[in-house]
């Protein structure tokens, strides 16, 4: 997501603007982009009752299933789970979105 006036930095005002748009569209679910969101975003989703999908910033990596990329991805996932494991609004964690595979014809 891009927040008006702050880019990818989640601010209380930017989050409220996004939530206003979500409500206007009649949505109850938000898929977030390929990077971790600030804790204020998670708390706002809980308060608003909007479900969301959080992703580890691992994308377009050809060797994500091998060290050191695998270790980095698992570490980022661990950090997200530790921080957000008890969020009422968080329903999906995602890892390795849009990765190109190993380059050997195997995904």
Wavefront OBJ file of the C-alpha trace (Angstrom):
o trace
v 0.000 0.000 0.000
v 0.966 3.574 -0.498
v -0.258 6.055 2.097
v -1.065 9.561 0.928
v 1.720 11.903 1.972
v 3.939 9.238 3.541
v 4.453 6.577 0.866
v 4.901 3.163 2.445
v 5.165 4.574 5.952
v 1.941 3.811 7.811
v 0.709 6.836 9.730
v -2.481 7.030 11.790
v -3.974 9.464 9.266
v -2.959 7.353 6.281
v -4.376 4.218 7.858
v -7.678 5.962 8.589
v -7.870 7.158 4.970
v -7.268 3.606 3.752
v -9.901 2.237 6.132
v -12.394 4.845 4.948
v -11.839 3.638 1.376
v -12.142 -0.009 2.477
v -15.499 0.774 4.121
v -16.657 2.786 1.106
v -15.976 -0.232 -1.116
v -17.793 -2.548 1.311
v -14.694 -4.677 1.903
v -13.903 -6.682 5.015
v -10.491 -8.043 3.950
v -7.186 -6.408 2.936
v -4.195 -8.109 1.352
v -1.063 -6.212 2.279
v 1.992 -5.762 0.099
v 5.333 -7.588 0.267
v 6.779 -5.922 3.331
v 6.008 -5.906 7.039
v 3.595 -3.276 8.281
v 4.032 -1.210 11.416
v 2.366 -2.326 14.631
v -0.002 0.676 14.423
v -1.431 -0.835 11.225
v -2.151 -4.161 12.943
v -3.831 -2.428 15.893
v -5.962 -0.328 13.527
v -7.142 -3.450 11.660
v -8.120 -5.035 14.988
v -10.082 -1.930 16.035
v -11.792 -1.633 12.634
v -12.693 -5.322 12.416
v -11.048 -5.593 9.002
v -9.367 -8.924 8.242
v -5.900 -8.795 6.707
v -3.130 -10.836 5.091
v 0.458 -10.136 6.122
v 3.422 -11.081 3.922
v 7.111 -11.619 4.469
v 9.022 -9.369 2.043
v 10.299 -12.312 0.006
v 9.435 -12.042 -3.673
v 11.082 -12.494 -7.033
v 13.880 -14.569 -5.531
v 15.038 -17.553 -7.549
v 16.656 -19.435 -4.670
v 14.265 -18.764 -1.805
v 14.189 -22.459 -0.911
v 17.945 -22.525 -0.211
v 20.251 -20.792 2.277
v 20.886 -17.924 2.785
v 17.572 -16.691 1.319
v 15.611 -19.432 3.106
v 17.164 -18.498 6.458
v 16.316 -14.835 5.898
v 12.705 -15.622 4.907
v 12.162 -17.918 7.894
v 13.649 -15.314 10.235
v 11.289 -12.633 8.912
v 8.331 -15.010 9.233
v 9.335 -15.823 12.807
v 9.494 -12.102 13.641
v 6.009 -11.520 12.187
v 4.486 -14.482 14.029
v 6.035 -13.445 17.353
v 4.731 -9.892 16.911
v 1.277 -10.625 15.498
v 0.298 -14.107 16.688
v -2.576 -12.795 18.805
v -4.149 -10.337 16.338
v -7.886 -10.857 16.000
v -7.874 -9.407 12.489
v -4.865 -11.246 11.004
v -5.980 -14.376 9.171
v -3.123 -15.249 6.754
v 0.667 -15.145 6.786
v 2.320 -15.502 3.405
v 5.881 -16.399 2.419
v 7.562 -16.500 -0.978
v 5.018 -14.751 -3.149
v 5.753 -14.490 -6.873
v 9.091 -16.282 -6.657
v 10.636 -17.491 -9.888
v 11.640 -20.950 -8.699
v 15.035 -22.599 -8.855
v 15.695 -21.927 -12.524
v 15.700 -25.664 -13.182
v 12.057 -25.954 -14.234
v 10.925 -26.709 -10.685
v 8.886 -24.222 -8.650
l 1 2 3 4 5 6 7 8 9 10 11 12 13 14 15 16 17 18 19 20 21 22 23 24 25 26 27 28 29 30 31 32 33 34 35 36 37 38 39 40 41 42 43 44 45 46 47 48 49 50 51 52 53 54 55 56 57 58 59 60 61 62 63 64 65 66 67 68 69 70 71 72 73 74 75 76 77 78 79 80 81 82 83 84 85 86 87 88 89 90 91 92 93 94 95 96 97 98 99 100 101 102 103 104 105 106 107
